[in-house]
Amino acid sequence: DLIHTHTGWGSHGGATCGRLSGVPVVATLYGFKAARSTGRNPTTDEGAAHRALRRWATRVVALSGAQWDRYIQDGIFARSMLEVIHQGVEVADVLAPQQELEASQTWLRELTGFPRGVQMSVRIADLDDMESGVDVLLWAIPKVVATHRQARFVIIGEGKHHEEFERRVRARGLNKIIAWLDRGVDVRKVLAGGDLFIHPSLRD
């Protein structure tokens, strides 16, 4: 009944399949790399996807108002083609009453083994993808801790680079200030218990 596509080449192929089969196509494009391509005639795979989607897609989903604005500003998609479906966590879900926030902080400290009084920063990452920026975060952490000794870091994620990242952490003596959690954890509760969210992604 519907073809849903994402990424550059996936959207190009999906739009072509939709044209050949007569099935409606909806595309979700991630990040601003596509939106920053050179207007309506870029030579990148994103550009090829844009051209195919303009011709054959029913709708294109932007993941933020800023992405919507950029697509229109750059003349990539007509306003009538675009829908915004926000990707992320509803702020209201992690801005609970103070008593609940304190309970989440206590729970997160117990889960990670961090002591009372630390400041916990949270990162959610795809550890299959080096562009998630976890290596950048690991490079930055010693610089942060040098001036903010109470800083602690919680990284939620799984993937093929996990062991490599953990080896780096141990080699740098950071294993007491970084806690790794898998995706089975209650992410909203972790976010509510943390003091800061970090997003060092290289592309999103």
Buried (B, 14 or more C-beta within 10 A) or exposed (E): EEBEBBBBEBBBBBBBBBBEEEEBBBBBBBBBEBBEBEEEEBEEBBBBBBBBBBEBBBBBBBBBEEBBBBBBEBEBBEEEBBEBEEEEBEEEEBEBEEEEBEBBBEBBBEBBEBEEEBBBBBBBBBBEBBEBBBBBBBEBBEEBBEEEEEBBBBBBBBBEBBEBBBEBBEEEEBEEBBBBBEEEBBBBBBBBBBBEEBEBBEEB
